[in-house]
């Protein structure tokens, strides 16, 4: 059963058996919350009540204490810096958790601004008065009352395959409120942890030396995720992608880029989010006709800092998978479709690792983070032979499977392999749920391999009708030396001279990153340049070109030409 503990740290759920001594869940509570002196802990079944000392409860069983599944206990203790000398927990139970899952107070989690914006909205879908309504203009009935943002029929009518994250969150909150009669708040978002607990408090040797029901993960059933963290990817201008695809057009090799942009509300999906891409940075790589090898990226921090100063962040990655059709009409082969794959098994693993590395922070999660807003875009051919982008994410299940080292790539691009239990890696039973030819939902064993489609989440993507890109695309793009395009002093001088006193040519992401790399402008001068790039104010441009660093830059460029 589950016993819930609430303290000033938040809430903690602990699994236990009715026959266990109360000492067993207390051990985990002490470990997770790093309580300095367990002797000073007090337990109560009522909030704001000091309750009973743990010394009086530790040896009694949960059944004797009358505890039932889901019961809430309130913990108070002295959080001073006393030494952990006397403990009710035997030494063999003093463990360090693999991951801190202590719930964070809601107000302590810094969410993305778009999440704060959508949290404050109810997302209700307004409906006009219909012919079925029998009331006046100020009335309301079942035919015209607003729908919740997760309404299945509405989403189906609008062709929306996945509900938005915030619609899902509000649905979970409502379900949680309906189920729970507890006086305290319960986080609706739960972490997926498929790994075995190598620090189990059950008293046995760590796995593989021992195993019990407390540390053993439950069987996994994979289903297509009903919601998505990001609903839409918007490239700020068609020329942004066109410039990126030009590498393939000129050389025939594939290309990989990192998407820099921002997250905004997306009105076409209830409580939706879109990733607006303003720049594509091409890190060091070796492009081949059928793949890409990524190299070390030494200036990644500088690129991230430049983007952050401009109000941008990494929002995803993009890569090409293009093959000329041979018909000499500009068409390409369609290699990715429902009969083959949309993302290969290797690309699914890459997407999962990228999402894990860029977590989404949420005050509604027990662990402070919940999945990711990081997207994966592939530029390939459609069934008409046209080049177009397709955007995806992978599910939370994919992230959990990768974290627990349960899946790996196979020789078939549309299949993922289930790893074998080996060493400290424990692999539970894995199933996937699908609709069979009779329209019935059935479970299939995922071992030894299963289709990647059960981990995919499809996104929408487009270009704006009235594009207003943040940056120009005039400066040489980085790491294209093999095409004869070099980022050097001559390129910088050419960029400045082309402007002819007009600062607009400075507003190029690749140019701004290279200026930072040169190290001539001071931090204050770089900040002035970034302000001009963001706000387009003439006073910032005049301040920049009159600065000592800018004069030094012009002198260096002039000397380099002689």
Secondary structure, 3 states (H helix, E strand, C coil): CEEEEEECCEEEEEECCCCCEHHHHHHHHHHHHCCCCHHHCEEECCCCCCCEEHHHHCCCECCCCCCCCCCEEEEECCCCCCCCCCCCCCHHHCCCCCCCCCCCCHHHCCCCHHHHHHHCCCCCECCCCCCCCCCCCCCCCCCCCCECCCCHHHHHHCCCCCEEHHHHHHHHHHHHHHHCCCCCCCCCECCCCCCCCCCCCCCCCCCCCCCCCCCCCCCEEECCCCEECCCEEEECCHHHHHHHHHHHHHHCCCCEEEEEEEEEEECCCCCEEEEEEEEEECCCEEEECCEEEECCCCCHHHHHHHHHHCCCEEEEEEEECCCECCCCCCCECCCCCCCCCCCCHHHHHHHHHHHHHCEEECCCECCCEEEECCEEEEEEECCCCCEEEEEEEECHHHHHHHHCCCEEECCCCCEEEECCCECCECCCCEEEEEECCCCCEEEEECCCEEEHHHHEEEEEEEECCCCCCCCCCCCCCCCCHHHCCCCCHHHHHHHHHHHCCCHHHHCCHHHHHHHHHHCCCCHHHHHHHHHHHHHCCHHHHHHHHCCHHHHHHHHHHHHHCC
